[in-house]
Amino acid sequence: MKEEIILAGFGGQGVMSIGKLIAYAGMKEGDEVSWMPSYGPEMRGGTANCTVIVSSDKIPSPLSSRPDTIIVMNLPSWEKFSPMVKKGGLVLLNSSLINKIVIRDDLEIIKVPANDIADKIGNKQIANMVMLGAYLARKGIVKMETVKRSLKNVLPERRHELIPVNEKALDYGVELID
C-alpha cells in the first residue's frame, strides 16, 4: 500500500495540520510516512501545501509529481495541482470556495462544502477537518480513531479546547461520504 497526497490552500486554512494528522496517524499505525510542507512568500493568506506519503514500504523520496489524491481548499490550489493527479486519482475540493472548475473526466472528484459545514457547526477554522473526514471515509488510509487520538499530539496545546469541535467536523466529513 502506498498513498501520495497533496493538500493545498491558503495559509491559515489548516492544510499543514491535516497533513500532519495523516502522517502522525500513519506512523502510529506502523506505516512509513513522509510529510513535506511548502509555504508561499506570505504565511496567513498566502499559498500553502504539503505532500504526505503513507506507505507500507520504505519511501524513497518525500516528493510527489503524480499524487494519488489532492485535497484542495481554494481555486488557486485546484489550478496548480489538478494537472498533476494520476489518471484515476481522487480530488476532494472545497466547493464552498471552488465553484468554477474544468472537470477532468479521468478523476474522481468529490465536492465538499467544507466552509459551509464549518459555519453550520459554529467554527470557521474547522473546514480542514471536514475535508479530512471526507477523505478518510473515502480512502481509509488511516483509521479515524487513530486520527482522533492524534489530535492531542498534533494540535498545539493552546488549541486542545477545540478537540471536541474538530472531532465533530471529522464526523461531518465522514457523513458526507457514507
SELUM-766142 format. One record per residue (C-alpha): x, y, z; residue number from 1. Coordinates in nm, 3 decimals. Layout:
SELUM-766142
<r X="X" Y="Y" Z="Z" seq="NUM"/>
...
***
This chain:
SELUM-766142
<r X="0.000" Y="0.000" Z="0.000" seq="1"/>
<r X="0.121" Y="0.347" Z="-0.087" seq="2"/>
<r X="-0.076" Y="0.672" Z="-0.097" seq="3"/>
<r X="0.067" Y="1.004" Z="-0.215" seq="4"/>
<r X="-0.140" Y="1.308" Z="-0.119" seq="5"/>
<r X="-0.101" Y="1.679" Z="-0.184" seq="6"/>
<r X="-0.302" Y="1.908" Z="0.045" seq="7"/>
<r X="-0.323" Y="2.271" Z="-0.058" seq="8"/>
<r X="-0.494" Y="2.600" Z="0.021" seq="9"/>
<r X="-0.437" Y="2.946" Z="0.158" seq="10"/>
<r X="-0.215" Y="2.984" Z="0.463" seq="11"/>
<r X="-0.439" Y="2.962" Z="0.769" seq="12"/>
<r X="-0.680" Y="2.706" Z="0.618" seq="13"/>
<r X="-0.516" Y="2.422" Z="0.811" seq="14"/>
<r X="-0.372" Y="2.213" Z="0.528" seq="15"/>
<r X="-0.049" Y="2.164" Z="0.721" seq="16"/>
<r X="-0.241" Y="2.046" Z="1.027" seq="17"/>
<r X="-0.441" Y="1.782" Z="0.841" seq="18"/>
<r X="-0.127" Y="1.670" Z="0.660" seq="19"/>
<r X="0.047" Y="1.626" Z="0.995" seq="20"/>
<r X="-0.252" Y="1.435" Z="1.129" seq="21"/>
<r X="-0.245" Y="1.189" Z="0.840" seq="22"/>
<r X="0.131" Y="1.141" Z="0.876" seq="23"/>
<r X="0.119" Y="1.108" Z="1.256" seq="24"/>
<r X="-0.170" Y="0.860" Z="1.244" seq="25"/>
<r X="0.010" Y="0.658" Z="0.976" seq="26"/>
<r X="0.321" Y="0.649" Z="1.193" seq="27"/>
<r X="0.114" Y="0.536" Z="1.496" seq="28"/>
<r X="-0.033" Y="0.257" Z="1.284" seq="29"/>
<r X="0.315" Y="0.135" Z="1.186" seq="30"/>
<r X="0.337" Y="0.270" Z="0.833" seq="31"/>
<r X="0.625" Y="0.457" Z="0.676" seq="32"/>
<r X="0.535" Y="0.825" Z="0.642" seq="33"/>
<r X="0.666" Y="1.145" Z="0.491" seq="34"/>
<r X="0.535" Y="1.500" Z="0.545" seq="35"/>
<r X="0.685" Y="1.783" Z="0.343" seq="36"/>
<r X="0.548" Y="2.137" Z="0.385" seq="37"/>
<r X="0.574" Y="2.419" Z="0.133" seq="38"/>
<r X="0.475" Y="2.778" Z="0.201" seq="39"/>
<r X="0.427" Y="3.072" Z="-0.031" seq="40"/>
<r X="0.603" Y="3.402" Z="0.044" seq="41"/>
<r X="0.330" Y="3.507" Z="0.286" seq="42"/>
<r X="0.215" Y="3.285" Z="0.572" seq="43"/>
<r X="-0.152" Y="3.355" Z="0.654" seq="44"/>
<r X="-0.339" Y="3.426" Z="0.333" seq="45"/>
<r X="-0.055" Y="3.315" Z="0.104" seq="46"/>
<r X="-0.046" Y="2.974" Z="-0.056" seq="47"/>
<r X="0.050" Y="2.667" Z="0.142" seq="48"/>
<r X="0.068" Y="2.300" Z="0.059" seq="49"/>
<r X="0.218" Y="1.982" Z="0.187" seq="50"/>
<r X="0.289" Y="1.643" Z="0.046" seq="51"/>
<r X="0.212" Y="1.341" Z="0.259" seq="52"/>
<r X="0.309" Y="0.987" Z="0.169" seq="53"/>
<r X="0.187" Y="0.688" Z="0.369" seq="54"/>
<r X="0.329" Y="0.353" Z="0.268" seq="55"/>
<r X="0.374" Y="0.001" Z="0.397" seq="56"/>
<r X="0.720" Y="0.005" Z="0.234" seq="57"/>
<r X="1.015" Y="0.243" Z="0.261" seq="58"/>
<r X="0.957" Y="0.580" Z="0.094" seq="59"/>
<r X="1.241" Y="0.661" Z="-0.147" seq="60"/>
<r X="1.152" Y="1.030" Z="-0.186" seq="61"/>
<r X="0.923" Y="1.271" Z="0.003" seq="62"/>
<r X="0.826" Y="1.440" Z="-0.325" seq="63"/>
<r X="0.527" Y="1.353" Z="-0.542" seq="64"/>
<r X="0.495" Y="1.462" Z="-0.901" seq="65"/>
<r X="0.191" Y="1.235" Z="-0.965" seq="66"/>
<r X="-0.015" Y="1.218" Z="-0.644" seq="67"/>
<r X="-0.292" Y="0.964" Z="-0.596" seq="68"/>
<r X="-0.505" Y="1.227" Z="-0.423" seq="69"/>
<r X="-0.524" Y="1.602" Z="-0.385" seq="70"/>
<r X="-0.724" Y="1.786" Z="-0.122" seq="71"/>
<r X="-0.770" Y="2.146" Z="-0.233" seq="72"/>
<r X="-0.921" Y="2.423" Z="-0.025" seq="73"/>
<r X="-0.918" Y="2.707" Z="-0.281" seq="74"/>
<r X="-0.924" Y="2.778" Z="-0.655" seq="75"/>
<r X="-0.551" Y="2.860" Z="-0.696" seq="76"/>
<r X="-0.468" Y="2.522" Z="-0.543" seq="77"/>
<r X="-0.706" Y="2.344" Z="-0.782" seq="78"/>
<r X="-0.549" Y="2.523" Z="-1.080" seq="79"/>
<r X="-0.195" Y="2.440" Z="-0.967" seq="80"/>
<r X="-0.232" Y="2.078" Z="-0.858" seq="81"/>
<r X="-0.517" Y="1.922" Z="-1.059" seq="82"/>
<r X="-0.298" Y="1.860" Z="-1.367" seq="83"/>
<r X="-0.061" Y="1.655" Z="-1.151" seq="84"/>
<r X="-0.310" Y="1.397" Z="-1.020" seq="85"/>
<r X="-0.267" Y="1.044" Z="-1.154" seq="86"/>
<r X="-0.524" Y="0.920" Z="-1.402" seq="87"/>
<r X="-0.797" Y="0.758" Z="-1.194" seq="88"/>
<r X="-0.692" Y="0.964" Z="-0.891" seq="89"/>
<r X="-0.907" Y="1.131" Z="-0.630" seq="90"/>
<r X="-0.975" Y="1.502" Z="-0.582" seq="91"/>
<r X="-1.151" Y="1.644" Z="-0.279" seq="92"/>
<r X="-1.232" Y="2.007" Z="-0.336" seq="93"/>
<r X="-1.379" Y="2.265" Z="-0.105" seq="94"/>
<r X="-1.693" Y="2.351" Z="-0.302" seq="95"/>
<r X="-1.766" Y="2.640" Z="-0.063" seq="96"/>
<r X="-1.479" Y="2.829" Z="-0.226" seq="97"/>
<r X="-1.430" Y="2.649" Z="-0.559" seq="98"/>
<r X="-1.726" Y="2.660" Z="-0.791" seq="99"/>
<r X="-1.577" Y="2.711" Z="-1.135" seq="100"/>
<r X="-1.353" Y="2.427" Z="-1.246" seq="101"/>
<r X="-1.263" Y="2.243" Z="-1.560" seq="102"/>
<r X="-1.354" Y="1.881" Z="-1.492" seq="103"/>
<r X="-1.107" Y="1.612" Z="-1.587" seq="104"/>
<r X="-1.305" Y="1.305" Z="-1.684" seq="105"/>
<r X="-1.025" Y="1.073" Z="-1.569" seq="106"/>
<r X="-1.057" Y="1.169" Z="-1.199" seq="107"/>
<r X="-1.297" Y="1.100" Z="-0.917" seq="108"/>
<r X="-1.399" Y="1.442" Z="-0.788" seq="109"/>
<r X="-1.576" Y="1.483" Z="-0.456" seq="110"/>
<r X="-1.712" Y="1.827" Z="-0.382" seq="111"/>
<r X="-1.719" Y="1.900" Z="-0.008" seq="112"/>
<r X="-1.887" Y="2.223" Z="0.113" seq="113"/>
<r X="-1.632" Y="2.241" Z="0.394" seq="114"/>
<r X="-1.666" Y="2.609" Z="0.484" seq="115"/>
<r X="-2.046" Y="2.587" Z="0.483" seq="116"/>
<r X="-2.037" Y="2.290" Z="0.717" seq="117"/>
<r X="-1.782" Y="2.458" Z="0.944" seq="118"/>
<r X="-2.012" Y="2.762" Z="0.965" seq="119"/>
<r X="-2.303" Y="2.531" Z="1.048" seq="120"/>
<r X="-2.100" Y="2.371" Z="1.329" seq="121"/>
<r X="-2.007" Y="2.718" Z="1.452" seq="122"/>
<r X="-1.633" Y="2.743" Z="1.390" seq="123"/>
<r X="-1.495" Y="2.859" Z="1.054" seq="124"/>
<r X="-1.149" Y="2.721" Z="1.133" seq="125"/>
<r X="-1.253" Y="2.355" Z="1.113" seq="126"/>
<r X="-1.327" Y="2.334" Z="0.741" seq="127"/>
<r X="-0.999" Y="2.146" Z="0.706" seq="128"/>
<r X="-1.125" Y="1.874" Z="0.943" seq="129"/>
<r X="-1.443" Y="1.834" Z="0.739" seq="130"/>
<r X="-1.223" Y="1.773" Z="0.434" seq="131"/>
<r X="-1.007" Y="1.526" Z="0.626" seq="132"/>
<r X="-1.314" Y="1.335" Z="0.747" seq="133"/>
<r X="-1.442" Y="1.304" Z="0.389" seq="134"/>
<r X="-1.101" Y="1.188" Z="0.268" seq="135"/>
<r X="-1.069" Y="0.925" Z="0.541" seq="136"/>
<r X="-1.422" Y="0.799" Z="0.472" seq="137"/>
<r X="-1.339" Y="0.759" Z="0.103" seq="138"/>
<r X="-0.981" Y="0.627" Z="0.122" seq="139"/>
<r X="-0.937" Y="0.481" Z="0.473" seq="140"/>
<r X="-0.560" Y="0.521" Z="0.453" seq="141"/>
<r X="-0.551" Y="0.555" Z="0.832" seq="142"/>
<r X="-0.820" Y="0.481" Z="1.090" seq="143"/>
<r X="-1.045" Y="0.760" Z="1.213" seq="144"/>
<r X="-0.989" Y="0.651" Z="1.574" seq="145"/>
<r X="-0.614" Y="0.695" Z="1.529" seq="146"/>
<r X="-0.661" Y="1.043" Z="1.381" seq="147"/>
<r X="-0.887" Y="1.147" Z="1.669" seq="148"/>
<r X="-0.635" Y="1.015" Z="1.925" seq="149"/>
<r X="-0.360" Y="1.204" Z="1.740" seq="150"/>
<r X="-0.530" Y="1.544" Z="1.767" seq="151"/>
<r X="-0.379" Y="1.600" Z="2.112" seq="152"/>
<r X="-0.031" Y="1.526" Z="1.976" seq="153"/>
<r X="-0.055" Y="1.732" Z="1.658" seq="154"/>
<r X="-0.254" Y="2.037" Z="1.761" seq="155"/>
<r X="-0.074" Y="2.293" Z="1.978" seq="156"/>
<r X="-0.175" Y="2.283" Z="2.344" seq="157"/>
<r X="-0.347" Y="2.621" Z="2.314" seq="158"/>
<r X="-0.589" Y="2.456" Z="2.067" seq="159"/>
<r X="-0.675" Y="2.150" Z="2.279" seq="160"/>
<r X="-1.006" Y="2.301" Z="2.389" seq="161"/>
<r X="-1.107" Y="2.277" Z="2.022" seq="162"/>
<r X="-1.052" Y="1.900" Z="2.002" seq="163"/>
<r X="-1.424" Y="1.816" Z="2.050" seq="164"/>
<r X="-1.533" Y="2.050" Z="1.769" seq="165"/>
<r X="-1.255" Y="1.911" Z="1.546" seq="166"/>
<r X="-1.385" Y="1.559" Z="1.613" seq="167"/>
<r X="-1.736" Y="1.676" Z="1.525" seq="168"/>
<r X="-1.609" Y="1.823" Z="1.196" seq="169"/>
<r X="-1.431" Y="1.496" Z="1.113" seq="170"/>
<r X="-1.759" Y="1.310" Z="1.171" seq="171"/>
<r X="-1.949" Y="1.553" Z="0.944" seq="172"/>
<r X="-1.697" Y="1.486" Z="0.668" seq="173"/>
<r X="-1.747" Y="1.112" Z="0.706" seq="174"/>
<r X="-2.126" Y="1.153" Z="0.690" seq="175"/>
<r X="-2.093" Y="1.330" Z="0.354" seq="176"/>
<r X="-1.935" Y="1.019" Z="0.204" seq="177"/>
<r X="-2.133" Y="0.747" Z="0.387" seq="178"/>
***
